Amino acid sequence: MALPMRNVLFLTVLLLLRTTCEAQLVKHRTYLQISNFMAKKLTVHCKSKDDDIGVKILAPQASFQFSFRPNFWNSTLYFCQFIWEGGSHWFDIYVQTRDQHACVKNCNWFVTKTGSGVCRLIEGEPHLVDMCFPWNDASSHH
Ligand SMILES: *[C@@H]1O[C@H](CO)[C@@H](O)[C@H](O)[C@H]1NC(C)=O
C-alpha cells in the first residue's frame, strides 16, 4: 500500500515536532508573576538582555505577569528593579539554571511584606512558599 506523498510529509513533520519537544529544543512557555505583599505602592521594571517588559506599578496586593520561552542553552535571565518609597533593589527574577526545574509553566513570586526580598511559590500551590531570596547585592545591577 503506497501512502500518498502528502501524508508521508505530514507524518514526517509531526515526528520532527515530537522529537524537538522531547529533546527540549523548544521549551514550554513560562508565565512569571510578581505580587506586591508590601503595604506600599511598588514599581517594578523587568528586562532581559533583549526584552524590556516595561515599568509596572503595583498597588498593595496587586500583581502582574509576563511570559517568555526559556532558551535551549539554559541561559535565559530576567532581572528586575524594585522601587518603593524608602527602597530600591534589583533581583534576578528568572535564572534558567536556578528556576527551570522549580517552575516549568508558572513562576509565581511575591515581594515580602517587609520588603526584605522575594519568595517563589511552589508551582501549582498558590499558598506554599518554595524559597525566599534576598535582593541582589547593591553592586550587581544589570
Ligand atoms: C539544559 O538543562 C537541562 C536540564 O537540566 C539539561 O538536560 C540540558 O542538557 C541542558 N542543555 C544545555 C544545552 O546545556
The ligand as a MOL file (V3000), in Angstrom:
LIG
                    3D

  0  0  0     0  0            999 V3000
M  V30 BEGIN CTAB
M  V30 COUNTS 14 14 0 0 0
M  V30 BEGIN ATOM
M  V30 1 C 19.7590 22.3980 29.9820 0
M  V30 2 O 19.2830 21.8420 31.1870 0
M  V30 3 C 18.6500 20.6030 31.0270 0
M  V30 4 C 18.0310 20.2190 32.3450 0
M  V30 5 O 18.9210 20.4110 33.4190 0
M  V30 6 C 19.6630 19.5890 30.5410 0
M  V30 7 O 19.0590 18.3390 30.3820 0
M  V30 8 C 20.2090 20.0700 29.2000 0
M  V30 9 O 21.2200 19.2140 28.7530 0
M  V30 10 C 20.7610 21.4840 29.3200 0
M  V30 11 N 21.0660 21.9560 27.9760 0
M  V30 12 C 22.2080 22.5360 27.6370 0
M  V30 13 C 22.3420 22.9580 26.2220 0
M  V30 14 O 23.1280 22.7150 28.4490 0
M  V30 END ATOM
M  V30 BEGIN BOND
M  V30 1 1 1 2
M  V30 2 1 1 10
M  V30 3 1 2 3
M  V30 4 1 3 4
M  V30 5 1 3 6
M  V30 6 1 4 5
M  V30 7 1 6 7
M  V30 8 1 6 8
M  V30 9 1 8 9
M  V30 10 1 8 10
M  V30 11 1 10 11
M  V30 12 1 11 12
M  V30 13 1 12 13
M  V30 14 2 12 14
M  V30 END BOND
M  V30 END CTAB
M  END
